[in-house]
Amino acid sequence: MPMKKRLPVLLLLLSCLASQADRAARPNIVLVMADDQGWGDMAYNGHPHLVTPQFDKAAREGLRFDRFYAAAPVCSPTRASVMTGRTPNRMGVFKWGYPIRPQETTIAEVLRENGYRTGHFGKWHLGSVRNASPASPGANGFEVWASAPNFYENDPIFSFGGKAQQTRGESSMVTVRLALSFMKKAVADDRPFFSVVWFGSPHGPHQAVARDRAPYQKLPERDQHFLGEISGMDRAFGVLRDQLGEWGIRENTILWYCSDNGALPRVGSTGGHRGNKGKVYDGGLLVPAILEWPARIKAPRVTRMRCTTSDIYPTLLEITGAKPEKQPVLDGISLLPLIDGKSEQRAKPLGFWDAPRPGIGTPSAKWMRELLDAQAGGEDLQPHASSLKAARLPDPKHPLDSFPGHAAWISGDWKLHRIQGGKSGNARWELFNLASDHQEEQDLLGREPKRAKQMQGELDAWLQSVARSFNGEDY
C-alpha cells in the first residue's frame, strides 16, 4: 500500500489508541451511599440475620475496608466531606440539614470541568432541591439530578433538575434505575461519567417491600422492615453492578460503596464498637465500605488501614488527573497507594469534631409534595431559607480557643477524645488504644502522658484550622 494511502489508516489507528488510553486514564466513577447503615449491618461483617448476597460478593471480589470512618456521626456533614474532601465543619455543615456553601469546590464541579458527565440520584441533604437554590445538586456541579432533600421511602417524589416528579417502586431500585438511565446515555456518547447514588435506606421510618422482608419473617416486624430495607439496597446494588458488566464497562469503572454514619440505636449493629449514630466513638463513625475497580484491583483484598469519607475526593482527583482551579485545605488523603497495594500505612491522622449545634429539620416527603402540587398548578416555590443563606460567613467569627462539643483525633491505633460541654467550659480528655480496645473502655490518658500531650497539641492545631476555614479564610 502506498505511504499516502497508509497515512490515514495510521492516523485513525493512533487516534483509536489515544482514545482508549484516555478512557483508561479516566475511569467511570459510581459512588453509592447508604443512609444509617452501621458497620455491623452487613452479612459479611457477621450480622446474625442479614442476607446481603450482592454486598457480600462485592466484598469478596474487591477491596474491602474494615476500618472505614464517616467524617461525622450524622448524615449531612459526611456527605459534605465526600463532595469536598474536607471535614464538614470547615464549611459550616455542622449537623443534618445544613446546606453546603456555594464557595466550596466539589468533586462534581472538578470532574465536570474535566470532561465527565455528572449525575446525582437520591438523597441530597446538602441544601434545597428547588429551582434557584444555591445549594442544590445542580449548583454544585451535577448536570443531571433526580434528588430528594432528605431520606425518602417507596414511591418517592424527586426533584428532576428542579421539577418535582412522582416515581413508583421500591426506593433503592427507583434510585438505581434513574442512575442507570443517566449512565446509559453517557456510555452511548462514549463519555466518562461520575454518578452519585445516595439511597434513602435504612433510615427510619422503615418500610420494606414484601419481597425484601421475606427472609426475616421469624423476626419482630420492626426488624423485618429495617433489615428488609438493607436487603432492598442489596438487590438494587446488584442490578447496578450487573448492568455495568452487561455494558462491558465494569473493568474500568470505580464502584465505591459506604454509609454516611454509624449504626442506629436499637435496630442497627455497630459490630461491637462503642456508641452509635450521633456519637464520636467508633460505633457512630465506622461504616461498611467496599471499592471495586477490576482494571486496577486485580485480586480481592481486605485492608485494616483507617480511611474516611474525606479521602474519596483526593483519591478521585489523583486517579483522574483532574485539578481544581483553587484547592482549599484538605483533610482527606489519596488512597491510590492503598488501592495499588503499595502502602497500608496512613500518613495523616484523622480528625473529628461534632459541635453542639441543632440540626435543621428537613421533612423531605412533605416538602416534595408541596413542590409537586405547586408546580402542577403552574407555580414554583422559593428555595428554603437556610439554603438562601448558605454563602454567609459567621459574624462574629468563631473563636480560635474554644471548641465546644466532642472532638477526636486518631493517629495510628490511638484515639484521643476531647469533650467540652459549653462555650467556656473546660475540656476533658480520654485516650484509647483501638488495636487492643475497640470498645473504647480502657482510658489510658494517665498511663501515656507524653503521647497524650503530643496528640492534644495536634488536635488543638487542627481545630484551630477548622475554625479558620469556617470563618472564611479559605475563600
N, C-alpha and C positions, 0 to 999 in steps of 0.2 A: 504494500500500500504506500503511495507517495506520502512524503512527510506532510504536505499541505492538507491531505485528507486525514492523516493521523492526528493532527493537532487538535481539531475539535473534539475528537474522541478522548484524547488525553486530558483535555481541559474538563470535559464532562466527568471523567473518572476522578480527577483531582477534586473537583467540586463535590462529588458524592462522598469522597473520603473525608474532606473537610467538614461536610455536613454531619457525617457520622461521628467524627471526633468532637464536634461541637455538642452534639446530643449527649455523648458520653460524659463530657465535662459539665453538662448542665442536666442533671437527673431531674425527673419529675419528683415532686415532693407532696406527700399527703400527711398532714398532722391530724391525728384523731385523739379526742379527749373525752373522758367520761366526766360526769358531774356527781361527785361524792362517792366514788368507789375507793374503798380503803385498800391498803397493801394486802390484807388477807382476804379480800373479796375476789379471789381467783381460785379456780380448782388447782392450778399448778403451784399455788402457794399454800396448799394444804387445807383449803376450806372443806369441812366435813360433808357439805351438801351440794355445793355449787356444781353445775355442769357447764363448762366453758370449753368445748372442743376446739373452737376456732382460735381463741386466745392461746390455748394450750399448744396448738400446732405451731402458731407463730413463735411462741416462746421456745419451742424445741428446735426450730429451724433458723432463728435469727439471733440477735444479740439481746439477751435478757438482762435487765438491770435489777439487781436485788437490793440496791441502796439508792433509789431514785427519790429525790425530795421535791415536793411542790415548794415554790418560793414563798408561799404563805399558807396558813392553815384554813383559809376560806377562798371562795371561787374567783371573784373579780380580780383581786390582786395577782393571783397566779396566772390568770390569762394575760394580764398586762405584762408579766415577766416573759411570757412566750413571745409576745409581739415585739418586745424591745431588748431583751437580754439584760434587763435592769431590775433591781429589786423594786417592787411596786411603790413603796413609799417615796421613791425619788420623784415620781410623777403624781403623787397625791392620791393614788388608788389604795386607800387605807383598808377598806372593808368592801363588802358586797355592795354593788350598785353605784360605786364611784366611777365616773367616766374617765377615759384615758385623755390625757392632754393632747390637743392638736399639735403642740410644739414637738412632741416625741417623734422619733424616726422609727417606723415599724418595718418588720421584715417583709410585709406585703408591699410596702412602698418601694423598698430597695429592689426586691426581685422583679416587680413590675417594670421598674426603670431599666432592668437588665434583660428584658425580653420575655419574661414569664407571663402567662395568663394567670390571673389570681382570682380565687373564689372563696367565699366564706359561707358555711351552711350550718344552721342550728343555733345553739346558744351563743349569744354575743356577750351581754352583761358588762360591756365597757362603755355604755352610753346608749342614748336613744337611737332607735332604728327608724325614726321618722324622717321624712324629707327635710332637708336643710339642717340636719343635725351635724354639728362639727365633730361629733364623737361616734358617728355611725361606721359600719364596716366600709362603706363607700368613701368616707372621708379619711380612711386610714389605709388606702392602697388596694382595696378589693374592687375589681371592675365588675364582678358578678357576685351577688349575695342574696341569700334567702335565709333570713335570720330572725331570731326572737330576742327580745330584750333580756330574758332570763330563762330559767328552765321551762320546759314545756312537756305536755303529755301527748297522748294519742290524738290524731286528727288535729294537728297544730295549725294555727294561723301564723304564717310567716310574713315578714316584710321582704318582698322581692324588689330590691333596689328602691325601697320607699313605698311600694304599692302593696297593701295588705291583700293576701290571698289565702283562702281556706284550702288546706290539704287534707287528705284522707289516708289513714293507715297507722300502723304501729310507729311510734315516734322515731325510733332509731332507724327503721327501714326507710321511712319517708326521707329522712336526712341524707342517708346514703344514696338513695335513688336520685335526689336532686344533685348531689355532688358528682355522681357518675355521669349525669347528663352534661354537666359542665366539662368534665374530663374528656368525654367522648368527642366533643366539638374541638377541644384543644388537640387531641390526637389526630383528628381528621385534618386539621390545619398544620400538622407537623410542628406544633409549638410546645415547649416545655410548660408544665403547669405547676402551680402552687395551690393546693386545695386544703382548706382548713375545715374539718368535720368535727363539730363540737356537739356531742349528744346532750340531751336534757335528762338522762337517766344515769344512776338510780336515785336522783333527787326525789324527795317526797313532794306531794303525796304519791305513793307507789300504786300504779295502775297497770299491771302487766296484762297482756292479752292471754287468752286461754291456752294457746299452744306453748307459750313460754312458762306458764305456771304449771304445766302438766308434770314435769319431773319432781315437783315439790308438793304433791297432793297430800302427803302424810304429815306435812308441817303445818303450823298455825297459819291462818290466812294472811296475817301481816307479813310473815316470812315468804310465803308464796309470791306475793306481789313484789317484794323487794328483790328476791333472788330471780324472779321471773323477768324483771327489768334488765338485770345483768345478762340473763340468757338472751333477751331481745337484742341487746348491744352485740353480744357474741355472734348471733345469727347475722345481723347486719354487717358486722365486720368481716365475716366470712364471705358474704356476697361481694363486698368491695374488694377483698383480697383475690377472690377467684376471677373477678372481671379484669383486674389488671393482668392476670395470666392469660385470659382469653384474648385480650388485645395485643398480647405479645410485648408488653412494656414492663412487666413486673421486674425483670432483671435489673433495669436501671431506674427503678422507682424507689425512693426512700419512703417507707411506710413506718411512721413513728407513733406509737400509742402510749398514752399515760392518763392519769386522772388529775383533777385540779386541787384536791386536798385529801387529808386522811379520812379514816372511816367515820361513818355516822355512829353516834351513840345508840345503844340498844340493839339495832339490827345489823350494823356493819361490823367488820372484823379488821382489827389492826395487826393481826398475826402475832399478838402477844406484846406489842410495843405499848408504852405508856401513853395515855391521853387519847384523844380522838379529834374529830373536826373542831376547829376553833382553838386548839392548843398547840403550843410551840414545842411540846415534847414530841418524840418521833411518831407516836400514833396519830398525831394531827398533821404530819408532814410527809411521811413515807407513803408512796403510791406505787402501784404496779406500772411497769414501763417495759416496752418491747420495741426494738428497732430492726426492721428488715430492709436489706439492700443487697440482693444477691450478687450484683456486679462487684461489690466491694467486700461484703461479708460472706466469704466462701464457705465457711463452716460454722455450725452453731456454737455459741459461747455464752457463758454466764459471767457477768462482771460484778464484783463487790466494791468497785470504786464508787465513792459517793459523788453523785451527779445531781443536777437540779434543772427545773424547767427554764431557768435563766440561761442555761447552756445551749438551748436549742437555737437561738438567734445567731450567736457567733459561730456555731458549728455549721449552720447552713450558709453563712457568709463565706467561710473558708472553702467549703465544698464547691460552691458555685463561682467563686471568684468575684462575687458582687461586692461593690464598695459604696457605702453611703457617702453623700457629699460632705456631711459633717457627722461625726460619731461622738456623742457624749459618752461619759464614763460607763463602762460595762461592769456588771457583776459576774456574769457567766463567762465560761471559757469554751473554746472549741474542743469538742470531743473527737475530732478526726484522728488524733493519735490513738485513742482508745478504740475507735472503730476499726482502724487498720491493724490493731494488735501490737502497736509499738510501745504503749505505755499503759500501766494500770495504776499510776500514781497521780493524784490530783495536786497540782502545784499551787492552787489558790484556795484559801478557806471559804467556807460557806457562811453567809450572814443572814439573819432573820430578824425582823422587828415587827411585832404585832402591836400597833399603837391602840390606845383605848379610845377609839373613835366609833360612834354608832354607824351601823350600816344604813344604806338608803333603800327604802322599800321599792321593789320593782315587780309589781304584780303583772307578770307577762300576759297571762290569758285575758285579764281584764283590759289591759292597755291595747292589746292587739284586736280584741273585739270592738273596742271603741274606734280604733283606726279603720277597721274594716267597714263598720257601719257609717262612719263619717264619709269615707271615700265613695261608698256605694251611693250616698246622697249627693255626690258631686262636690263635697268639701274635703278639706285636709286639716290635719291638726299640727300645731306647732310642736317642735321638739320639747322635751321636758326641761324644766328649769335647770336642773343640775347639769345637763349636757350643755346648755347655752352658756353656763359659767365655767366650762371645763378649762378654758385657757387662763383663767385668773390665777395669779400667784398670791401666796399668803401675805396678808397685811394686817398686823405686823408679821415680820418674818419669824420663823421658828428659831428658838434659841439654840445655841450650839453647846449647851452644857446641861441640858435636861432632856431625857428621852423616856417619858413615861410609857408603861406597857411592859411587854415581855419580849426581850431580845435574846438571841442566842448566836453562838459562834462555834462552828465545827472546824477543827483543824486536825487532820488525820482521823484518829479514832476518838479524839477528845471533844467533848461538847460542854461549853460554858454557857450558863444561863444568867441573864441579868433581868431582874424583876423589880420594877419601880412602880409603886402604887399611884402616886399623884404627881402633880407638876413640880412640887417642891420636896417630895418625899425622897428618902434615901433608898438607894438600890440595894437589894440583897442578891447574893451570888450563889450559884450551885455549879459543881463540876463533876462530870461523869465520864467514865471510860466506856464508850459504846461497844468496844470489842468484847469486853467481859461482862457488861451490864446493859443489855439492850433495853431493859425496862426502866433505866434511869432511876434507880432506887438508892444506890450507894454513893452518897455525896463525898467526894474526895478533895474538896476545897482545902481543908485543913492539912491534908497529907501532901498536897502538891502546891506549896505556896509560890515557888518560882514559876512553875508552868501557869498557874492561875494569874499571876501578875502580868506575865507576858501576854496571855490571851485577853486579859481585861484591857490592856493598852491597845491591842489590835482592834478589839470590838468597839471601844470608845472612838478610835480614829475613824472606823468605818461608819459609825452612827453619825459622826460629825459630817462626813462626806455625804451621807444620805440626806441630812438636813440641808446642806448647801444646795444639793440638787433640787430638793423640794422648794427651796426659796427662789429657785430660778436661775442659779448661777451657771447651769449647763447650756442655757439658750442664748 
